[in-house]
Amino acid sequence: MFILKEERNNNTMQEQIEIKNEVDIQGKLILPKEWRKRYLKSREVVMRLKGAVIEIMPYEKVDLTKYFDSVEADIKSDLSEWKSVRRELYEIR
């Protein structure tokens, strides 16, 4: 069963579709083919559990390179000696 709703949020029209679906004995359900084609880039999804509500979103890998050189630390140890650097970083101040 498909139920189509249109909502206005902040002057934007957002389409929301509700689908009645059966869950098999192992707890599996089938995601709509159109949704998978449009949003899934891999077979992985993220599920957020909010009480009785489960949100399913496509999993997107985070580009960690954008965080390179973004952290500054006042380190007195020689960077060529990683054991002392690690010890200093874990030190509680």
C-alpha positions in Angstrom: 0.0 0.0 0.0 1.4 3.4 -1.0 0.3 6.6 0.7 1.6 9.9 -0.8 1.8 13.0 1.3 3.1 16.4 0.4 4.4 18.6 3.2 5.5 22.2 3.2 8.6 22.9 5.4 10.3 26.3 5.2 8.6 27.2 1.9 9.8 24.0 0.2 7.5 21.2 -1.0 8.6 17.8 0.3 7.2 14.6 -1.0 6.7 11.9 1.5 5.6 8.3 0.6 4.5 5.9 3.2 4.6 2.2 2.3 3.0 -0.6 4.1 5.4 -3.5 4.0 5.6 -7.0 5.6 8.6 -8.0 7.7 9.6 -11.6 7.3 10.4 -14.0 10.1 14.0 -13.0 10.2 13.2 -9.3 10.5 14.0 -8.4 6.9 12.0 -6.0 4.7 12.4 -4.9 1.1 13.4 -1.3 0.3 11.6 0.1 -2.7 13.4 -0.3 -6.0 13.0 3.3 -7.0 14.6 4.4 -3.7 17.5 2.0 -4.1 18.2 3.2 -7.6 18.0 6.9 -6.7 19.8 7.0 -3.4 21.9 3.9 -2.7 25.5 4.0 -4.0 26.5 0.8 -2.1 24.6 -2.0 -0.3 25.1 -0.3 3.1 22.5 1.8 4.9 22.4 3.6 8.2 19.5 3.0 10.5 18.5 5.4 13.3 16.3 4.0 16.0 14.0 6.6 17.6 11.6 4.7 19.8 9.1 3.1 17.5 10.4 4.8 14.5 13.3 3.6 12.3 15.0 5.9 9.8 16.9 4.3 7.0 19.4 6.4 5.1 22.1 5.6 2.5 25.5 5.1 4.0 28.0 7.7 2.7 31.7 7.3 3.4 33.2 10.4 5.0 36.2 12.0 3.3 38.7 12.1 6.1 41.3 14.0 4.0 39.3 17.2 4.7 40.3 16.9 8.4 44.0 16.6 7.7 46.0 19.5 9.2 42.8 20.8 10.9 43.9 19.9 14.4 46.5 21.9 16.2 48.3 20.6 19.3 51.0 22.1 21.5 53.5 19.3 21.5 56.9 19.6 23.0 58.1 16.1 22.0 60.2 15.4 18.9 57.8 14.3 16.1 60.3 11.6 15.0 59.7 9.8 18.3 56.1 8.7 18.1 56.0 7.0 21.5 56.7 10.2 23.3 54.3 12.2 21.1 51.5 9.6 21.8 52.3 9.7 25.5 52.1 13.5 25.5 48.8 13.5 23.5 47.2 11.1 25.9 48.4 13.0 28.9 45.6 14.6 31.0 46.2 18.3 31.6 
